[in-house]
Amino acid sequence: MRIPGDGKLSEKEFDIKPSRDLVQPKSTIEIEIIFISLMPRKYDMVMVVDIDGVGQDMFSLPIKAESEVPLVKIEPMK
């Protein structure tokens, strides 16, 4: 599983666990996607599933998100 367009190594914003696994017929596995935004922006991406020996992009799951910078206000102590 992968997210096309996600950065490389230290620039990756999505971490998929497990990124590879063997799933038996009629069974399920739990997938965790960790999102760590590096900059404020809107995300309109997909996670795709490649199947070794069969093909790439066999299934896709849309991912939509928006990251914002929080407003920080500093006031003097009284």
C-alpha positions as CSV (number, residue, x, y, z in Angstrom):
1,M,0.0,0.0,0.0
2,R,1.2,3.4,-0.8
3,I,0.2,7.0,-1.4
4,P,1.4,8.3,-4.8
5,G,2.8,11.8,-4.5
6,D,3.8,11.5,-0.8
7,G,7.3,12.7,-0.1
8,K,10.4,10.6,0.3
9,L,11.8,9.3,3.7
10,S,12.0,12.4,6.0
11,E,9.5,14.3,3.9
12,K,6.8,11.7,4.0
13,E,3.5,12.9,5.5
14,F,1.8,9.5,5.6
15,D,3.0,6.3,7.4
16,I,1.0,3.2,6.5
17,K,1.4,0.2,8.9
18,P,1.7,-2.4,7.7
19,S,2.7,-1.2,4.2
20,R,3.1,-4.8,3.0
21,D,1.3,-7.9,4.2
22,L,-0.1,-11.2,3.0
23,V,-3.9,-11.4,3.3
24,Q,-5.5,-14.8,3.1
25,P,-8.7,-15.1,1.1
26,K,-11.8,-14.1,3.0
27,S,-9.8,-12.6,5.8
28,T,-9.1,-9.1,7.0
29,I,-6.2,-7.1,8.4
30,E,-6.2,-3.8,10.3
31,I,-4.3,-0.9,8.6
32,E,-3.1,2.2,10.5
33,I,-2.5,5.4,8.6
34,I,-0.5,8.1,10.5
35,F,-0.7,11.6,9.1
36,I,1.9,14.1,10.0
37,S,1.5,17.4,8.0
38,L,4.7,19.3,7.1
39,M,2.9,22.4,5.9
40,P,-0.6,24.0,5.9
41,R,-2.5,22.8,2.8
42,K,-5.4,20.8,1.4
43,Y,-4.8,17.2,0.6
44,D,-6.8,15.4,-2.1
45,M,-4.9,12.1,-2.5
46,V,-5.5,8.3,-2.7
47,M,-4.0,5.3,-1.0
48,V,-3.5,2.6,-3.6
49,V,-3.0,-1.2,-3.2
50,D,-0.5,-3.0,-5.4
51,I,-0.6,-6.8,-5.7
52,D,2.7,-8.4,-6.3
53,G,2.6,-10.5,-9.5
54,V,-0.8,-9.1,-10.5
55,G,-0.6,-5.3,-11.0
56,Q,-0.3,-1.8,-9.5
57,D,-3.2,0.4,-8.4
58,M,-5.6,-2.6,-8.0
59,F,-7.7,-0.7,-5.4
60,S,-7.7,3.0,-4.3
61,L,-9.1,4.7,-1.3
62,P,-9.6,8.5,-1.3
63,I,-7.8,10.6,1.3
64,K,-9.0,14.2,1.9
65,A,-7.6,16.4,4.6
66,E,-6.7,19.9,5.4
67,S,-3.9,21.1,7.8
68,E,-3.9,24.5,9.2
69,V,-1.5,26.6,11.3
70,P,-3.0,27.3,14.7
71,L,-3.4,31.0,15.7
72,V,-1.1,31.7,18.6
73,K,-1.5,34.9,20.7
74,I,1.1,35.8,23.2
75,E,0.1,38.2,26.0
76,P,2.4,39.7,28.6
77,M,2.2,38.2,32.1
78,K,0.4,40.3,34.7
